[in-house]
């Protein structure tokens, strides 16, 4: 992991649930990335994750992240990063983790 700073805030991968089936020609081949609401962390998705893990069938890969400064991600020192920097950091973290920045992005806002 790179140190947290304004150029490269750290985004922690909180959970990575593998797909039950993967068909390269369908959307289930793309991971679903769950983004938490401010001021929470990825644990807000725990009940959703429990339900996803309980189900069987063509479930896609599901990845839960903690945005910089929340949950398992350290706070970037200095000023708070703006949305563009955070968004770039999340896309980079997913690309580093999966090898691709392609995903189905799911967010929640308070």
MMTF fields as JSON, N, C-alpha, C and O atoms, coordinates in Angstrom:
{
  "mmtfVersion": "1.0.0",
  "mmtfProducer": "UNKNOWN",
  "numBonds": 439,
  "numAtoms": 440,
  "numGroups": 110,
  "numChains": 1,
  "numModels": 1,
  "chainsPerModel": [1],
  "groupsPerChain": [110],
  "chainIdList": ["A"],
  "bondAtomList": [4, 2, 8, 6, 12, 10, 16, 14, 20, 18, 24, 22, 28, 26, 32, 30, 36, 34, 40, 38, 44, 42, 48, 46, 52, 50, 56, 54, 60, 58, 64, 62, 68, 66, 72, 70, 76, 74, 80, 78, 84, 82, 88, 86, 92, 90, 96, 94, 100, 98, 104, 102, 108, 106, 112, 110, 116, 114, 120, 118, 124, 122, 128, 126, 132, 130, 136, 134, 140, 138, 144, 142, 148, 146, 152, 150, 156, 154, 160, 158, 164, 162, 168, 166, 172, 170, 176, 174, 180, 178, 184, 182, 188, 186, 192, 190, 196, 194, 200, 198, 204, 202, 208, 206, 212, 210, 216, 214, 220, 218, 224, 222, 228, 226, 232, 230, 236, 234, 240, 238, 244, 242, 248, 246, 252, 250, 256, 254, 260, 258, 264, 262, 268, 266, 272, 270, 276, 274, 280, 278, 284, 282, 288, 286, 292, 290, 296, 294, 300, 298, 304, 302, 308, 306, 312, 310, 316, 314, 320, 318, 324, 322, 328, 326, 332, 330, 336, 334, 340, 338, 344, 342, 348, 346, 352, 350, 356, 354, 360, 358, 364, 362, 368, 366, 372, 370, 376, 374, 380, 378, 384, 382, 388, 386, 392, 390, 396, 394, 400, 398, 404, 402, 408, 406, 412, 410, 416, 414, 420, 418, 424, 422, 428, 426, 432, 430, 436, 434],
  "bondOrderList": [1, 1, 1, 1, 1, 1, 1, 1, 1, 1, 1, 1, 1, 1, 1, 1, 1, 1, 1, 1, 1, 1, 1, 1, 1, 1, 1, 1, 1, 1, 1, 1, 1, 1, 1, 1, 1, 1, 1, 1, 1, 1, 1, 1, 1, 1, 1, 1, 1, 1, 1, 1, 1, 1, 1, 1, 1, 1, 1, 1, 1, 1, 1, 1, 1, 1, 1, 1, 1, 1, 1, 1, 1, 1, 1, 1, 1, 1, 1, 1, 1, 1, 1, 1, 1, 1, 1, 1, 1, 1, 1, 1, 1, 1, 1, 1, 1, 1, 1, 1, 1, 1, 1, 1, 1, 1, 1, 1, 1],
  "groupList": [{"groupName": "UNK", "atomNameList": ["N", "CA", "C", "O"], "elementList": ["N", "C", "C", "O"], "formalChargeList": [0, 0, 0, 0], "bondAtomList": [1, 0, 2, 1, 3, 2], "bondOrderList": [1, 1, 2], "singleLetterCode": "X", "chemCompType": "L-PEPTIDE LINKING"}],
  "groupTypeList": [0, 0, 0, 0, 0, 0, 0, 0, 0, 0, 0, 0, 0, 0, 0, 0, 0, 0, 0, 0, 0, 0, 0, 0, 0, 0, 0, 0, 0, 0, 0, 0, 0, 0, 0, 0, 0, 0, 0, 0, 0, 0, 0, 0, 0, 0, 0, 0, 0, 0, 0, 0, 0, 0, 0, 0, 0, 0, 0, 0, 0, 0, 0, 0, 0, 0, 0, 0, 0, 0, 0, 0, 0, 0, 0, 0, 0, 0, 0, 0, 0, 0, 0, 0, 0, 0, 0, 0, 0, 0, 0, 0, 0, 0, 0, 0, 0, 0, 0, 0, 0, 0, 0, 0, 0, 0, 0, 0, 0, 0],
  "groupIdList": [1, 2, 3, 4, 5, 6, 7, 8, 9, 10, 11, 12, 13, 14, 15, 16, 17, 18, 19, 20, 21, 22, 23, 24, 25, 26, 27, 28, 29, 30, 31, 32, 33, 34, 35, 36, 37, 38, 39, 40, 41, 42, 43, 44, 45, 46, 47, 48, 49, 50, 51, 52, 53, 54, 55, 56, 57, 58, 59, 60, 61, 62, 63, 64, 65, 66, 67, 68, 69, 70, 71, 72, 73, 74, 75, 76, 77, 78, 79, 80, 81, 82, 83, 84, 85, 86, 87, 88, 89, 90, 91, 92, 93, 94, 95, 96, 97, 98, 99, 100, 101, 102, 103, 104, 105, 106, 107, 108, 109, 110],
  "secStructList": [7, 7, 7, 7, 7, 1, 1, 1, 7, 7, 7, 3, 3, 3, 3, 3, 3, 7, 7, 1, 7, 7, 7, 6, 6, 1, 4, 4, 4, 1, 7, 3, 3, 3, 3, 7, 7, 6, 6, 7, 7, 4, 4, 4, 4, 2, 2, 2, 2, 2, 2, 2, 2, 2, 7, 7, 1, 1, 7, 7, 7, 3, 3, 3, 3, 3, 7, 6, 6, 1, 6, 6, 1, 7, 7, 7, 1, 1, 1, 7, 7, 7, 2, 2, 2, 2, 2, 2, 2, 2, 2, 2, 2, 2, 2, 2, 2, 2, 1, 7, 7, 7, 7, 3, 3, 3, 3, 7, 7, 7],
  "xCoordList": [0.833, 0.0, 0.873, 1.922, 0.436, 1.151, 0.752, -0.371, 1.655, 1.258, 0.119, 0.016, -0.725, -1.86, -1.374, -0.69, -1.716, -1.452, -2.486, -3.36, -2.398, -3.416, -3.394, -4.429, -2.219, -2.151, -2.637, -3.207, -2.412, -2.76, -3.374, -2.727, -4.604, -5.222, -5.424, -5.649, -5.343, -5.467, -6.933, -7.679, -7.331, -8.676, -8.514, -7.86, -9.102, -8.994, -10.095, -11.245, -9.718, -10.703, -11.194, -10.444, -12.43, -12.994, -13.452, -13.285, -14.024, -14.52, -14.418, -14.582, -14.144, -14.107, -14.747, -14.116, -16.004, -16.774, -16.734, -17.194, -16.193, -16.075, -17.423, -18.421, -17.424, -18.627, -18.924, -18.01, -20.197, -20.571, -20.525, -20.254, -20.791, -20.695, -20.167, -20.475, -19.39, -18.914, -19.022, -18.43, -19.777, -19.933, -19.353, -19.931, -18.21, -17.564, -18.445, -18.126, -19.541, -20.421, -21.533, -22.376, -21.567, -22.656, -22.125, -20.926, -23.042, -22.654, -22.157, -21.43, -22.528, -22.034, -20.526, -19.91, -19.924, -18.472, -17.794, -16.609, -18.53, -17.978, -18.213, -19.285, -17.216, -17.464, -18.434, -18.507, -19.17, -20.03, -19.262, -18.902, -19.009, -18.276, -19.271, -19.998, -19.301, -20.219, -19.481, -18.485, -19.987, -19.396, -20.294, -21.501, -19.709, -20.503, -20.822, -20.194, -21.815, -22.246, -21.36, -20.748, -21.297, -20.617, -21.558, -22.743, -21.138, -19.806, -19.574, -18.876, -20.136, -20.022, -18.803, -17.95, -18.72, -17.672, -18.32, -19.542, -17.507, -18.033, -18.867, -19.596, -18.773, -19.577, -21.078, -21.897, -21.444, -22.87, -23.491, -24.711, -22.664, -23.138, -23.163, -23.468, -22.855, -22.752, -24.01, -23.904, -25.191, -26.432, -26.627, -27.112, -26.251, -26.344, -25.373, -25.724, -24.16, -23.149, -23.627, -23.48, -24.201, -24.712, -25.775, -25.793, -26.654, -27.699, -27.1, -27.525, -26.129, -25.473, -24.793, -24.903, -24.086, -23.392, -24.377, -24.048, -25.572, -26.584, -27.177, -27.535, -27.277, -27.922, -26.985, -25.763, -27.569, -26.817, -27.286, -28.293, -26.567, -26.951, -25.87, -24.707, -26.245, -25.287, -24.899, -25.094, -24.362, -23.979, -22.643, -21.695, -22.567, -21.302, -20.316, -20.684, -19.087, -18.093, -18.521, -18.941, -18.424, -18.818, -17.622, -17.022, -17.285, -16.162, -16.683, -17.402, -16.314, -16.698, -15.425, -14.425, -15.462, -14.294, -14.593, -15.747, -13.52, -13.592, -12.913, -11.735, -13.65, -13.086, -12.024, -12.022, -11.119, -10.052, -10.583, -11.48, -10.0, -10.377, -11.504, -11.933, -12.0, -13.11, -12.755, -12.021, -13.28, -13.062, -11.592, -10.856, -11.161, -9.785, -8.852, -7.673, -9.352, -8.526, -8.041, -8.843, -6.727, -6.223, -6.685, -6.948, -6.774, -7.146, -5.951, -4.835, -6.168, -5.074, -4.648, -5.486, -3.371, -2.876, -2.95, -2.789, -3.188, -3.351, -4.825, -5.6, -5.202, -6.61, -7.412, -6.864, -8.711, -9.572, -9.595, -9.728, -9.466, -9.484, -10.884, -11.882, -10.949, -12.246, -12.708, -11.948, -13.944, -14.568, -13.757, -13.648, -13.192, -12.421, -11.223, -10.951, -10.494, -9.335, -9.779, -9.152, -10.86, -11.365, -11.837, -11.525, -12.58, -13.068, -11.9, -11.931, -10.867, -9.687, -9.01, -8.554, -8.943, -8.306, -9.089, -8.492, -10.414, -11.24, -11.064, -10.884, -11.115, -10.937, -9.55, -9.417, -8.517, -7.156, -7.051, -6.4, -7.683, -7.642, -8.317, -7.816, -9.458, -10.154, -9.317, -9.212, -8.725, -7.872, -6.662, -6.289, -6.047, -4.918, -5.362, -4.638, -6.54, -7.038, -7.534, -7.331, -8.182, -8.811, -8.105, -8.316, -7.277, -6.636, -7.423, -7.006, -8.561, -9.39, -10.174, -10.558, -10.411, -11.238, -12.711, -13.553, -13.018, -14.421, -15.143, -14.652, -16.304, -17.107, -18.514, -18.778, -19.39, -20.706, -20.59, -20.357, -20.753, -20.519, -21.857, -22.784, -21.94, -23.161, -22.803, -21.895, -23.524, -23.236, -24.478, -25.604, -24.239, -25.306, -24.902, -23.739, -25.85, -25.56, -26.59, -27.764, -26.125, -27.046, -27.662, -28.469],
  "yCoordList": [-1.189, 0.0, 1.248, 1.291, 2.227, 3.501, 4.314, 4.179, 5.161, 5.996, 6.929, 7.359, 7.229, 8.117, 9.54, 10.076, 10.152, 11.566, 12.077, 11.323, 13.342, 13.922, 13.35, 13.299, 12.918, 12.395, 10.955, 10.557, 10.177, 8.76, 8.32, 7.603, 8.729, 8.257, 6.746, 6.188, 6.092, 4.643, 4.241, 4.792, 3.279, 2.709, 1.245, 0.484, 0.843, -0.547, -1.395, -0.97, -2.6, -3.582, -4.28, -5.027, -4.045, -4.585, -6.025, -6.843, -6.35, -7.705, -7.963, -7.055, -9.214, -9.635, -11.016, -12.024, -11.043, -12.28, -12.789, -12.101, -13.98, -14.483, -14.786, -15.013, -14.782, -15.122, -16.608, -17.412, -16.972, -18.385, -18.981, -20.17, -18.156, -18.56, -17.357, -16.216, -17.603, -16.48, -16.821, -17.791, -16.024, -16.168, -14.9, -13.826, -14.998, -13.797, -12.93, -11.763, -13.47, -12.705, -11.973, -11.359, -12.014, -11.376, -10.385, -10.334, -9.592, -8.642, -9.317, -8.694, -10.591, -11.26, -11.482, -11.832, -11.283, -11.379, -10.151, -10.202, -9.058, -7.846, -7.88, -8.292, -7.449, -7.367, -6.229, -5.236, -6.396, -5.339, -4.699, -5.375, -3.396, -2.674, -1.86, -1.031, -2.103, -1.395, -0.254, -0.469, 0.966, 2.179, 2.675, 2.83, 2.919, 3.314, 4.802, 5.604, 5.144, 6.536, 7.244, 6.605, 8.547, 9.382, 9.555, 9.794, 9.457, 9.262, 7.826, 7.615, 6.847, 5.449, 4.796, 5.48, 3.467, 2.713, 1.498, 1.351, 0.644, -0.506, -1.462, -2.285, -1.367, -2.262, -1.99, -2.817, -0.834, -0.565, -1.598, -1.759, -2.301, -3.3, -4.706, -5.661, -4.871, -6.207, -7.053, -8.232, -6.483, -7.25, -7.649, -8.743, -6.767, -7.076, -8.203, -9.13, -8.121, -9.158, -10.503, -11.529, -10.501, -11.745, -12.363, -13.578, -11.54, -12.04, -12.537, -13.569, -11.825, -12.25, -13.596, -14.487, -13.754, -15.013, -16.166, -17.318, -15.873, -16.9, -17.449, -18.624, -16.599, -16.992, -17.822, -17.744, -18.608, -19.387, -18.979, -18.286, -19.403, -19.08, -18.253, -18.305, -17.499, -16.73, -15.426, -14.349, -15.52, -14.325, -13.773, -14.533, -12.471, -11.875, -11.742, -11.921, -11.433, -11.09, -9.776, -8.86, -9.664, -8.451, -7.962, -8.722, -6.681, -6.075, -4.884, -4.038, -4.826, -3.712, -2.952, -3.555, -1.626, -0.805, 0.113, 0.411, 0.546, 1.627, 2.827, 2.764, 3.914, 5.124, 5.732, 5.454, 6.558, 7.144, 7.851, 8.691, 7.486, 8.099, 7.389, 7.843, 6.277, 5.547, 4.072, 3.533, 3.413, 1.977, 1.628, 2.14, 0.75, 0.261, 1.122, 0.795, 2.205, 3.091, 4.267, 4.946, 4.516, 5.653, 6.983, 7.1, 7.97, 9.318, 9.945, 9.898, 10.531, 11.225, 12.439, 13.244, 12.562, 13.69, 14.967, 14.936, 16.075, 17.352, 17.669, 17.421, 18.216, 18.566, 17.347, 16.391, 17.395, 16.305, 16.263, 17.302, 15.068, 14.975, 15.254, 14.943, 15.835, 16.089, 14.838, 13.882, 14.855, 13.694, 13.128, 11.91, 13.991, 13.515, 12.68, 11.647, 13.117, 12.361, 11.031, 9.999, 11.055, 9.822, 8.86, 7.67, 9.351, 8.495, 7.86, 6.666, 8.656, 8.117, 7.05, 6.033, 7.277, 6.316, 5.003, 3.928, 5.086, 3.871, 3.085, 1.867, 3.761, 3.08, 2.438, 1.303, 3.152, 2.596, 1.39, 0.404, 1.456, 0.332, -0.906, -2.022, -0.701, -1.831, -2.389, -3.606, -1.518, -1.977, -2.747, -3.772, -2.267, -2.985, -4.334, -5.323, -4.373, -5.583, -6.628, -7.826, -6.178, -7.123, -7.219, -8.177, -6.242, -6.218, -5.44, -5.349, -4.873, -4.094, -3.058, -3.303, -1.899, -0.889, -1.037, -0.27, -2.03, -2.275, -2.934, -3.902, -2.408, -2.954, -2.384, -1.457, -2.947, -2.362, -1.642, -2.272, -0.324, 0.516, 0.82, 1.332, 0.495, 0.719, 1.604, 1.289, 2.709, 3.63, 3.965, 3.68, 4.578, 5.014, 6.368, 6.575, 7.289, 8.607, 8.929, 8.578, 9.597, 9.959, 11.292, 11.797],
  "zCoordList": [0.0, 0.0, 0.0, 0.644, -0.71, -0.718, 0.508, 0.992, 1.024, 2.157, 1.764, 0.615, 2.728, 2.45, 2.274, 3.146, 1.166, 0.928, -0.056, -0.482, -0.422, -1.29, -2.702, -3.365, -3.167, -4.524, -4.625, -5.641, -3.574, -3.606, -2.288, -1.525, -1.997, -0.762, -0.823, -1.897, 0.327, 0.397, 0.515, 1.325, -0.301, -0.269, 0.126, -0.586, 1.25, 1.709, 1.084, 0.975, 0.678, 0.234, 1.499, 2.127, 1.869, 3.108, 2.923, 3.828, 1.774, 1.496, 0.002, -0.813, -0.344, -1.741, -1.804, -1.489, -2.214, -2.262, -3.699, -4.61, -3.911, -5.277, -5.92, -5.237, -7.227, -7.993, -7.841, -7.66, -7.914, -7.894, -9.292, -9.456, -10.298, -11.696, -12.451, -12.106, -13.456, -14.245, -15.717, -16.19, -16.426, -17.86, -18.472, -18.311, -19.18, -19.712, -20.595, -20.82, -21.1, -21.974, -21.252, -21.905, -19.933, -19.203, -18.183, -17.91, -17.619, -16.589, -15.326, -14.553, -15.084, -13.88, -13.947, -12.94, -15.12, -15.222, -14.609, -14.278, -14.456, -13.842, -12.339, -11.894, -11.536, -10.097, -9.781, -10.504, -8.696, -8.176, -7.028, -6.064, -7.128, -6.092, -5.284, -5.831, -3.96, -3.072, -2.383, -1.693, -2.582, -2.011, -0.882, -1.064, 0.262, 1.434, 1.449, 0.758, 2.257, 2.431, 3.445, 4.301, 3.346, 4.336, 5.514, 5.28, 6.715, 7.285, 7.753, 8.745, 7.07, 7.475, 6.845, 6.278, 6.944, 6.256, 5.602, 5.624, 5.029, 4.298, 5.126, 4.571, 6.459, 7.303, 7.153, 7.554, 6.577, 6.363, 5.424, 5.405, 4.646, 3.705, 4.318, 3.604, 5.613, 6.216, 6.025, 5.69, 6.227, 6.059, 4.593, 4.304, 3.681, 2.248, 1.904, 1.174, 2.429, 2.186, 2.728, 2.063, 3.936, 4.514, 3.607, 3.414, 3.053, 2.157, 0.845, 0.325, 0.309, -0.936, -0.722, -1.565, 0.41, 0.679, 0.906, 0.623, 1.411, 1.673, 0.379, 0.301, -0.625, -1.884, -2.752, -2.622, -3.626, -4.601, -5.99, -6.135, -6.99, -8.359, -9.025, -8.625, -10.03, -10.805, -10.136, -10.7, -8.96, -8.209, -8.728, -8.924, -8.948, -9.396, -8.235, -7.074, -8.552, -7.54, -6.901, -7.609, -5.581, -4.873, -4.059, -3.299, -4.228, -3.515, -2.728, -3.261, -1.454, -0.587, -0.234, 0.157, -0.371, -0.043, 1.139, 1.447, 1.786, 2.763, 2.119, 1.766, 1.966, 1.359, 2.273, 3.472, 1.736, 2.538, 3.787, 3.713, 4.94, 6.202, 6.925, 7.986, 6.375, 6.985, 7.11, 6.282, 8.156, 8.327, 8.382, 9.224, 7.479, 7.447, 6.591, 6.456, 6.015, 5.183, 6.018, 6.659, 6.014, 6.797, 6.212, 5.016, 7.077, 6.637, 5.929, 6.446, 4.756, 4.082, 4.916, 5.322, 5.163, 5.95, 5.135, 3.915, 5.788, 5.095, 4.983, 5.907, 3.853, 3.635, 3.197, 2.648, 3.447, 2.997, 1.475, 0.828, 0.897, -0.566, -1.107, -0.456, -2.284, -2.906, -3.659, -3.818, -4.112, -4.723, -5.889, -6.027, -6.724, -7.871, -7.461, -8.073, -6.423, -5.942, -5.34, -5.577, -4.563, -3.96, -5.042, -4.987, -6.017, -7.103, -7.857, -8.153, -8.172, -8.848, -7.994, -8.517, -6.68, -5.771, -5.717, -5.669, -5.725, -5.688, -6.986, -6.952, -8.111, -9.399, -9.462, -9.919, -9.007, -9.008, -8.08, -8.423, -6.909, -5.967, -6.557, -6.416, -7.22, -7.844, -8.993, -9.145, -9.798, -10.901, -10.373, -10.943, -9.292, -8.681, -8.141, -8.253, -7.564, -6.91, -7.905, -7.703, -8.98, -9.915, -11.262, -12.005, -11.581, -12.892, -13.927, -15.082, -13.529, -14.443, -13.652, -12.508, -14.261, -13.604, -13.972, -13.507, -14.813, -15.193, -14.031, -13.451, -13.697, -12.602, -12.699, -13.464, -11.922, -11.716, -10.379, -9.347, -10.398, -9.223, -8.542, -9.17, -7.249, -6.479, -5.288, -4.519, -5.145, -4.045, -3.264, -3.672, -2.133, -1.261, -0.703, -0.356, -0.613, -0.073, 0.988, 0.875, 2.01, 3.104, 2.793, 3.573]
}
